[in-house]
Amino acid sequence: MTTQLLEHVVRTRTEYGAVLLDERTGRYFTLNPTADLAVGILMDGGTAAQAARAVTEAYEVDGTTALADIEALTRALRAAGLVR
């Protein structure tokens, strides 16, 4: 299953990660650098497993934890109405 930002959501990278702007509500959501890395891979068509692998290569975290965190992030973004 792919994860894509909905058309009313804009992602802007910052020096601290990224922000997601929901243009319908005006609400901003911040992503730390780890979450932004994962979201970037997912938005490019990558899988949660591929995103977890990239996170484990960039940060000191084991694969099981990275995958669980990315799946939780994806669920949270869906619940907030930011991704499909």
N, C-alpha and C positions, 0 to 999 in steps of 0.2 A: 504494500500500500504506500503510495506516495503522499507526501505532505506538502501542500502549497499554501502560500499566503492568499487570503481572500482578496478580491479586487479592491476592497475599501481599506486595506491595510498597507502601510508604507514602512519599509525597513530602512533605517539610516544607521550606518556604522559610525561609531564614535571612538575616541581614544580609550574609552572605558568598556567597550563591547558594542552594543547597539541599542537602539530604541525602536519599538514598533508603535506606530501611530494608527489608531482606529479612527479613520476620518469620519465615520458616522457619529461617533460619540465624543470625539476629541480627546479620548483617553490615551495616555502613553504607557507603554510597558517596557521596562528596561531589561536588557539581557547582559549578563556579565560576559567576559571574553569566552569562557567555556561554552556557555549556552549559545552565544553567537556563532561559534565555530560549528556546533552541531546543527543549528538552524540553517546556516549557509549550505551545509552538505545536504540537508533534507530538501531545501528549496531548489537545489541543483539536480534533484531526482535521486539522491542517494538514499540508502536505507538507514534505519536506526543502527543496524550492526556496523555499517560503514562509518557512520558518524561516531559511534562508540570507539571504533578502532582509531580514528583520527584524534579523538580526545585522549585516549591512552598514550598515543605517541607524543602529544603536546604537553600533557600534564601527568603528574604522578597520581594515577588512579587506576585501579584494576578494571578489567573489561566488564565484569559482572556489575559492578557499581555504576560504571559509565553507561552501560546499556539501560539499567533500571532508571537512572536519572534522566536519560534522554526520553525514555518512554513516558515518564512522569511529566516531563516538560511538554511533550507533544499532547498529552491529555489535558494539561493546563491551558495550552494555547487553543485547543479545540473548545474547551469549556468557556473560554473568554471570547469565542467567536472570531478568532484571528486566522485560523487555518482550516483547511478541509482535508 
